[in-house]
Each structure stands twice: as structure tokens, then as C-alpha cells.
């Protein structure tokens, strides 16, 4: 245990900090209780089809930050995939986020951009909601009842397992509506793509340093008594679990995935399901990410994955923190307790910070932390 840093979690946050510190000569041990690198971004190649399967649902790398793009492209080459996501309602596919085509398809009109903008404004004003008290009222006040009910209401009910009236209006600061034909999902992304060799390979390359040792299938609790007092610990896991849920469970939403091998392709990478009678929120057809490998896309076989929201239970997979004032207070209570029990411990990553970060933000925050630690 002759290490300067013990990093718990081999996702992008932990791997970035490990790589940066190792380049400065620090001795690093990276552990992860899973049997693979890259956390929830992990993907692997299916041997039978050559399809790169995203084990925990689709991950599209996108960023506006040159610093992050310049850093991550040292470890992989990306293809030129641009993400688009149709949403299915009543058997018909609509562009999402809402754009001019979405509006005209839903209302059976042929409006120009200016006409559609004025139309949606009037639809929103019909409800007369000037001080929205919950998610539903906020949604209707922004785009009107029909657009809200069609594309947001039932999807949100499935995602959060509650009536949108029970959710805070603060969750919905705005609804992206475009009054043109642009159907790009990440419209502001300066850089975007899918790693040609998969996400697992990126992290493997990041940790390929003589100053880094990696141990998979290793839980922090199995080694914590062996860690010397001089070593610093970067913990990228759930702080409530670390402290044996002393103050209760930090609330999350979870997911479960069902995979199917079939020749019934979606025809695109992802389709969102807006209707209540469809129990899953979206389906993935992973082969369509591999635009650099037409032989993979053009084969008849595909691997379809359906994504179902699920209630989080202690010890399960935590995906989306439920961020509100009450839960933030509980998190801060755990942070204070962790500092007392583990003076050399730093909390990081999405789980450790109790925040939902896209991959690029996790990397950016990790780069900033590594600079401070160095």
C-alpha cells in the first residue's frame, strides 16, 4: 500500500485524476468493485455481430469545452456521429427536442418559424398560468397543454414514477423549442462523437501508466484497513453507503435494461417513447452509433436495449440523484461526517458529489481537481 493516492472508482472522473497525478510522478492505486473500467459509460464489442454494446444505456460524448476535447482525444479517436432522437407518440415519430417539424406534425399545420413561435406563445397563454407551482404547470406555461401532454407529461411520469404535479417547477427551467428544422439533440456541442474503440478502451489507455495500479472486483471496504495514514483517498462512490447509511439513504432514481437480439431494427440509435402505455422510456439500437463501420450497420442483426426507470433501493445501482433542498441537506450531513471519519478523503465523481454530470463535465471537474491536488 505504498501509494500517494487511492482512487475508488474507475469511471471518467477517477481515471482523469489518476492519469493527471501519475503524469506528475504520484503513485496511484485505482480500485473498482465492478469487473470493468469506465463506470456507467462502459461499452464492449459483441463478438457475434461486432456491435459495440453500451452496457448501461447510450452514451454519446459531446462537449462545448475545447480543454476537455483536447484531453480526451489523446486516448481515443472519435467518429463523426451526430445524435438525433425521434420520439414516438401514437405510432408516429416526431423530432425531439421540439422543433418546427414537431409542431407542424402534431397540429397538422404548415407554419413558418415565426408563425409557429407566435402560435406556441398563444397556446401557452391559454392556461393563464403566471405563477407555476409544479412541473406540470411550468411545462404548460412554457409550451401549452397539447405539446406538454404529448411529449413531456407521460415520459416524466415514467422517469420519476410520480405525477408531474408532485415535482418542483424548478426542475423545468425551460423547454428547448426550435422554430427551424434543426433536429440535432446536442445543438450547442462543439465536439461530438462515439469512440471508435469503445469507452472501456479509453479508460484503459488513460490508466496505462507505470505509476498506476488497477484492481477490479475490489471494494473499498475490503482494503480500507490496509491504507496508510499518509495516503489520500479520492472516493467516487456513494457517501451514504461509505458511512453505512448512518443518516438514511440518499434518494436516487435507478434504471433497468432489457436486451434483445433481433432483426427488427429501430432504424436509428435511440427512440424515446412518450406514451403512458409503453412502460419503457426509450429503446436503443446500438449498431447505428458505428458510422465508421458500415459493415456493422448494414448487417441484419441488431441488439435492441429497452430502458426502464426503476425505484432505487439500498445497494442497487444509483443513476440520477434526486436533487432538492431536503436531499442536499442530507448529503451535506454525510459530507461533514465523512471528513470527520476519513480526514484524508476527497469526495468526487457523480456519486461522490451527488450530482448528475455529463461525461465532459465529469472530466472537466476532474481536471480542475487534479490541478489543485498537484
Order of alpha helices (4+ residues) and beta strands (2+ residues): beta-alpha-beta-beta-beta-beta-alpha-beta-beta-alpha-alpha-alpha-alpha-alpha-beta-alpha-beta-alpha-beta-alpha-beta-beta-beta-alpha-beta-beta-alpha-beta-alpha-alpha
